[in-house]
Amino acid sequence: MSTDPGHEPADSTARAATRARRAALQVAGVADLHSGRFAEIRTYLAGSTVPGVRVEAGAVHVHTVLLPGSDLPLVAGEVHDAVAAATGRPVVVHVDDVTTSDNPLRSTP
């Protein structure tokens, strides 16, 4: 195991990314998480990925798609608080888009 402070065990990253995704999607006003134009925003795990969440340098970046009419700062704050509570890590919330549908299809985990 590395002693580099920027390195963490893969299982720790996997837990943080999975918990972050679950917590963010439970916040009212969040339609989905955004994985980027070319699906580059994700945490890569052995055999799978967690789309819309990137864990790097100890922080969790969550890329959201919000529902129409959502109070963006309020929802972003709620996502921040939910993900921070679920992961115990610093959180950066990105509001990447607002969906045009009240019932969007969610991406698969």
N, CA, C and O of each residue as an XYZ file, in Angstrom:
436
protein
N       0.840     -1.169      0.000
C       0.000      0.000      0.000
C       0.889      1.238      0.000
O       1.911      1.273      0.686
N       0.507      2.236     -0.757
C       1.290      3.458     -0.880
C       1.116      4.343      0.345
O       0.061      4.341      0.980
N       2.154      5.096      0.670
C       2.057      6.074      1.750
C       1.782      7.467      1.189
O       1.738      8.437      1.944
N       1.600      7.575     -0.112
C       1.284      8.840     -0.770
C      -0.083      9.316     -0.275
O      -1.058      8.573     -0.389
N      -0.185     10.547      0.276
C      -1.462     11.013      0.814
C      -2.545     11.159     -0.248
O      -3.727     11.182      0.093
N      -2.180     11.258     -1.521
C      -3.174     11.359     -2.588
C      -3.710     10.014     -3.038
O      -4.647      9.947     -3.833
N      -3.113      8.935     -2.527
C      -3.510      7.580     -2.920
C      -4.387      6.972     -1.836
O      -4.113      7.107     -0.644
N      -5.429      6.312     -2.267
C      -6.265      5.615     -1.301
C      -6.643      4.259     -1.876
O      -6.626      4.081     -3.094
N      -6.976      3.317     -1.037
C      -7.334      1.987     -1.522
C      -8.549      2.036     -2.439
O      -9.452      2.851     -2.252
N      -8.557      1.154     -3.428
C      -9.647      1.123     -4.404
C     -10.999      0.884     -3.742
O     -11.998      1.461     -4.171
N     -11.055      0.044     -2.704
C     -12.346     -0.230     -2.071
C     -12.880      1.022     -1.371
O     -14.094      1.216     -1.303
N     -11.999      1.866     -0.857
C     -12.407      3.109     -0.232
C     -12.997      4.061     -1.274
O     -14.014      4.710     -1.029
N     -12.355      4.136     -2.425
C     -12.860      4.955     -3.528
C     -14.205      4.431     -4.006
O     -15.124      5.213     -4.249
N     -14.326      3.135     -4.140
C     -15.580      2.527     -4.592
C     -16.717      2.835     -3.631
O     -17.815      3.192     -4.058
N     -16.459      2.700     -2.340
C     -17.495      2.995     -1.340
C     -17.907      4.458     -1.402
O     -19.096      4.775     -1.381
N     -16.929      5.345     -1.478
C     -17.232      6.779     -1.513
C     -18.044      7.131     -2.750
O     -19.026      7.867     -2.655
N     -17.649      6.619     -3.900
C     -18.362      6.933     -5.145
C     -19.789      6.377     -5.122
O     -20.731      7.063     -5.517
N     -19.941      5.162     -4.669
C     -21.268      4.538     -4.616
C     -22.172      5.257     -3.630
O     -23.337      5.515     -3.933
N     -21.654      5.581     -2.464
C     -22.449      6.301     -1.463
C     -22.807      7.700     -1.951
O     -23.919      8.175     -1.724
N     -21.864      8.358     -2.620
C     -22.111      9.706     -3.139
C     -23.232      9.687     -4.172
O     -24.125     10.533     -4.138
N     -23.187      8.732     -5.081
C     -24.220      8.637     -6.119
C     -25.586      8.395     -5.484
O     -26.562      9.068     -5.819
N     -25.649      7.446     -4.582
C     -26.917      7.108     -3.919
C     -27.472      8.325     -3.170
O     -28.662      8.628     -3.268
N     -26.616      9.014     -2.429
C     -27.058     10.168     -1.641
C     -27.537     11.300     -2.543
O     -28.566     11.917     -2.268
N     -26.810     11.575     -3.603
C     -27.184     12.673     -4.503
C     -28.522     12.399     -5.187
O     -29.347     13.303     -5.324
N     -28.735     11.171     -5.610
C     -29.977     10.836     -6.321
C     -31.201     10.850     -5.412
O     -32.331     10.876     -5.899
N     -30.992     10.833     -4.108
C     -32.118     10.878     -3.172
C     -32.568     12.301     -2.861
O     -33.601     12.493     -2.219
N     -31.816     13.292     -3.302
C     -32.166     14.686     -3.023
C     -33.288     15.132     -3.963
O     -33.206     14.938     -5.176
N     -34.333     15.729     -3.391
C     -35.439     16.250     -4.197
C     -34.905     17.324     -5.134
O     -34.155     18.208     -4.719
N     -35.296     17.240     -6.395
C     -34.844     18.199     -7.395
C     -33.741     17.664     -8.280
O     -33.440     18.259     -9.314
N     -33.125     16.540     -7.896
C     -32.081     15.920     -8.717
C     -32.740     14.891     -9.639
O     -33.365     13.934     -9.183
N     -32.584     15.115    -10.947
C     -33.150     14.193    -11.926
C     -32.212     13.023    -12.181
O     -32.652     11.884    -12.332
N     -30.912     13.314    -12.227
C     -29.920     12.288    -12.548
C     -28.539     12.868    -12.267
O     -28.410     14.023    -11.861
N     -27.521     12.065    -12.484
C     -26.154     12.548    -12.450
C     -25.636     12.569    -13.879
O     -25.995     11.717    -14.691
N     -24.802     13.534    -14.177
C     -24.314     13.757    -15.542
C     -22.944     13.124    -15.695
O     -22.040     13.383    -14.900
N     -22.789     12.296    -16.715
C     -21.508     11.618    -16.901
C     -20.623     12.299    -17.938
O     -19.570     11.768    -18.293
N     -21.032     13.462    -18.427
C     -20.210     14.212    -19.377
C     -20.581     13.912    -20.813
O     -21.232     12.912    -21.116
N     -20.154     14.795    -21.679
C     -20.478     14.671    -23.106
C     -19.968     13.357    -23.696
O     -20.621     12.746    -24.542
N     -18.816     12.946    -23.244
C     -18.219     11.720    -23.766
C     -18.138     10.629    -22.690
O     -17.301      9.730    -22.773
N     -19.005     10.714    -21.689
C     -19.080      9.749    -20.584
C     -17.767      9.670    -19.809
O     -17.390      8.610    -19.307
N     -17.078     10.807    -19.720
C     -15.784     10.826    -19.045
C     -15.877     11.101    -17.549
O     -14.905     10.903    -16.820
N     -17.028     11.550    -17.091
C     -17.171     11.858    -15.665
C     -17.718     10.622    -14.964
O     -18.915     10.338    -15.000
N     -16.822      9.911    -14.338
C     -17.180      8.673    -13.644
C     -16.007      8.232    -12.802
O     -14.870      8.649    -13.024
N     -16.291      7.396    -11.847
C     -15.230      6.769    -11.071
C     -15.062      5.362    -11.620
O     -16.010      4.578    -11.661
N     -13.863      5.060    -12.035
C     -13.577      3.751    -12.619
C     -13.209      2.761    -11.527
O     -12.328      3.011    -10.704
N     -13.896      1.645    -11.540
C     -13.648      0.574    -10.581
C     -13.295     -0.688    -11.353
O     -13.430     -0.730    -12.576
N     -12.853     -1.691    -10.661
C     -12.557     -2.968    -11.315
C     -13.867     -3.579    -11.806
O     -14.687     -4.024    -11.002
N     -14.061     -3.602    -13.099
C     -15.233     -4.246    -13.679
C     -16.482     -3.391    -13.749
O     -17.507     -3.865    -14.239
N     -16.446     -2.147    -13.280
C     -17.629     -1.291    -13.356
C     -17.226      0.168    -13.202
O     -16.056      0.493    -12.999
N     -18.220      1.031    -13.304
C     -17.980      2.454    -13.083
C     -19.145      3.040    -12.298
O     -20.213      2.435    -12.205
N     -18.928      4.215    -11.738
C     -19.979      4.967    -11.060
C     -20.118      6.275    -11.843
O     -19.326      7.196    -11.646
N     -21.126      6.369    -12.738
C     -21.265      7.552    -13.577
C     -21.707      8.782    -12.796
O     -22.516      8.697    -11.872
N     -21.154      9.932    -13.193
C     -21.547     11.196    -12.593
C     -20.818     11.557    -11.324
O     -21.057     12.622    -10.755
N     -19.929     10.687    -10.864
C     -19.165     10.933     -9.636
C     -17.696     10.681     -9.927
O     -17.326      9.665    -10.514
N     -16.867     11.630     -9.505
C     -15.427     11.443     -9.634
C     -14.800     11.661     -8.256
O     -14.988     12.708     -7.636
N     -14.064     10.673     -7.794
C     -13.350     10.784     -6.517
C     -11.886     10.994     -6.852
O     -11.241     10.139     -7.459
N     -11.368     12.156     -6.443
C      -9.964     12.448     -6.735
C      -9.377     13.346     -5.660
O     -10.039     14.259     -5.167
N      -8.155     13.084     -5.310
C      -7.416     13.867     -4.307
C      -8.229     14.052     -3.028
O      -8.208     15.122     -2.420
N      -8.942     13.008     -2.627
C      -9.697     13.053     -1.377
C     -11.043     13.735     -1.450
O     -11.815     13.663     -0.494
N     -11.354     14.404     -2.564
C     -12.644     15.096     -2.706
C     -13.571     14.304     -3.619
O     -13.124     13.555     -4.488
N     -14.862     14.485     -3.406
C     -15.877     13.844     -4.233
C     -16.526     14.928     -5.096
O     -17.082     15.899     -4.582
N     -16.445     14.745     -6.408
C     -17.088     15.661     -7.353
C     -18.362     14.989     -7.852
O     -18.324     13.879     -8.383
N     -19.492     15.675     -7.676
C     -20.785     15.136     -8.078
C     -21.360     16.048     -9.158
O     -21.523     17.249     -8.942
N     -21.663     15.478    -10.312
C     -22.166     16.238    -11.463
C     -23.659     15.960    -11.615
O     -24.062     14.844    -11.946
N     -24.475     16.985    -11.369
C     -25.914     16.791    -11.301
C     -26.659     17.304    -12.528
O     -26.200     18.193    -13.245
N     -27.823     16.707    -12.735
C     -28.841     17.199    -13.667
C     -30.074     17.437    -12.806
O     -30.564     16.523    -12.142
N     -30.569     18.669    -12.821
C     -31.693     19.022    -11.954
C     -33.009     19.049    -12.725
O     -33.040     19.151    -13.952
N     -34.087     18.955    -11.963
C     -35.427     19.017    -12.534
C     -35.804     20.463    -12.834
O     -35.309     21.379    -12.177
N     -36.681     20.681    -13.828
C     -37.099     22.044    -14.133
C     -37.776     22.685    -12.925
O     -38.508     22.024    -12.188
N     -37.526     23.965    -12.732
C     -38.135     24.686    -11.630
C     -37.417     24.528    -10.309
O     -37.837     25.112     -9.310
N     -36.349     23.757    -10.275
C     -35.592     23.561     -9.035
C     -34.873     24.842     -8.659
O     -34.424     25.593     -9.524
N     -34.767     25.083     -7.368
C     -33.966     26.189     -6.855
C     -32.516     25.697     -6.867
O     -32.091     24.969     -5.970
N     -31.771     26.100     -7.885
C     -30.437     25.540     -8.096
C     -29.522     25.650     -6.880
O     -28.949     24.639     -6.475
N     -29.357     26.838     -6.276
C     -28.462     26.907     -5.111
C     -28.932     26.040     -3.946
O     -28.120     25.428     -3.253
N     -30.253     25.992     -3.733
C     -30.792     25.190     -2.637
C     -30.532     23.700     -2.870
O     -30.048     23.003     -1.978
N     -30.852     23.220     -4.064
C     -30.656     21.799     -4.365
C     -29.172     21.449     -4.332
O     -28.796     20.403     -3.801
N     -28.326     22.311     -4.892
C     -26.877     22.047     -4.860
C     -26.381     21.963     -3.420
O     -25.539     21.122     -3.106
N     -26.892     22.823     -2.544
C     -26.513     22.771     -1.130
C     -26.971     21.494     -0.459
O     -26.253     20.914      0.356
N     -28.178     21.058     -0.810
C     -28.690     19.802     -0.240
C     -27.896     18.602     -0.737
O     -27.642     17.665      0.020
N     -27.502     18.628     -2.013
C     -26.654     17.555     -2.545
C     -25.314     17.559     -1.805
O     -24.822     16.507     -1.397
N     -24.740     18.727     -1.640
C     -23.469     18.835     -0.927
C     -23.568     18.226      0.463
O     -22.734     17.409      0.854
N     -24.591     18.627      1.205
C     -24.744     18.133      2.575
C     -24.981     16.623      2.613
O     -24.417     15.927      3.458
N     -25.815     16.114      1.703
C     -26.128     14.679      1.675
C     -24.890     13.853      1.333
O     -24.632     12.828      1.963
N     -24.129     14.298      0.341
C     -22.940     13.549     -0.080
C     -21.847     13.638      0.990
O     -21.161     12.652      1.262
N     -21.687     14.808      1.590
C     -20.689     14.950      2.663
C     -21.023     14.031      3.833
O     -20.133     13.396      4.400
N     -22.305     13.957      4.196
C     -22.719     13.078      5.299
C     -22.507     11.608      4.944
O     -22.132     10.809      5.802
N     -22.746     11.252      3.682
C     -22.632      9.854      3.259
C     -21.187      9.402      3.101
O     -20.885      8.221      3.274
N     -20.290     10.330      2.773
C     -18.911      9.935      2.475
C     -17.892     10.418      3.496
O     -16.817      9.830      3.616
N     -18.209     11.476      4.233
C     -17.248     12.036      5.177
C     -16.081     12.715      4.491
O     -15.004     12.834      5.077
N     -16.273     13.162      3.264
C     -15.204     13.782      2.479
C     -15.611     15.177      2.017
O     -16.794     15.517      2.026
N     -14.636     15.980      1.614
C     -14.969     17.248      0.975
C     -15.743     16.979     -0.322
O     -15.472     16.003     -1.022
N     -16.694     17.839     -0.631
C     -17.577     17.630     -1.783
C     -17.590     18.874     -2.661
O     -17.625     20.000     -2.167
N     -17.559     18.650     -3.966
C     -17.750     19.712     -4.950
C     -18.953     19.307     -5.787
O     -18.958     18.241     -6.402
N     -19.978     20.163     -5.809
C     -21.194     19.880     -6.580
C     -21.157     20.708     -7.856
O     -20.937     21.919     -7.823
N     -21.375     20.037     -8.975
C     -21.451     20.686    -10.282
C     -22.890     20.540    -10.770
O     -23.416     19.428    -10.812
N     -23.528     21.642    -11.137
C     -24.840     21.583    -11.772
C     -24.558     21.664    -13.265
O     -24.304     22.742    -13.801
N     -24.605     20.516    -13.932
C     -24.220     20.431    -15.331
C     -25.369     20.671    -16.297
O     -25.147     21.056    -17.445
N     -26.596     20.446    -15.839
C     -27.727     20.584    -16.760
C     -29.020     20.641    -15.965
O     -29.075     20.290    -14.786
N     -30.057     21.098    -16.654
C     -31.424     21.031    -16.141
C     -32.212     20.283    -17.199
O     -32.198     20.663    -18.370
N     -32.894     19.232    -16.802
C     -33.633     18.417    -17.754
C     -34.862     19.167    -18.257
O     -35.367     20.068    -17.587
N     -35.327     18.795    -19.415
C     -36.529     19.416    -19.970
C     -37.768     18.594    -19.682
O     -38.862     18.950    -20.119
N     -37.616     17.513    -18.961
C     -38.724     16.614    -18.658
C     -38.927     16.512    -17.161
O     -37.964     16.513    -16.393
N     -40.183     16.422    -16.747
C     -40.466     16.209    -15.329
C     -40.240     14.759    -14.909
O     -40.156     14.465    -13.717
N     -40.141     13.858    -15.877
C     -39.946     12.430    -15.590
C     -38.811     11.882    -16.447
O     -39.053     11.057    -17.328
N     -37.575     12.325    -16.205
C     -36.468     11.852    -17.040
C     -36.100     10.405    -16.725
O     -36.374      9.891    -15.641
N     -35.485      9.784    -17.690
C     -34.940      8.448    -17.480
C     -33.632      8.599    -16.734
O     -32.820      9.465    -17.061
N     -33.427      7.766    -15.742
C     -32.160      7.810    -14.989
C     -31.142      6.903    -15.636
O     -31.472      5.868    -16.215
N     -29.888      7.322    -15.521
C     -28.805      6.475    -16.019
C     -28.656      5.292    -15.082
O     -29.084      5.339    -13.928
N     -28.055      4.251    -15.581
C     -27.841      3.082    -14.736
C     -26.599      3.303    -13.898
O     -25.693      4.016    -14.329
N     -26.528      2.713    -12.714
C     -25.367      2.933    -11.830
C     -24.087      2.373    -12.364
O     -23.045      2.491    -11.720
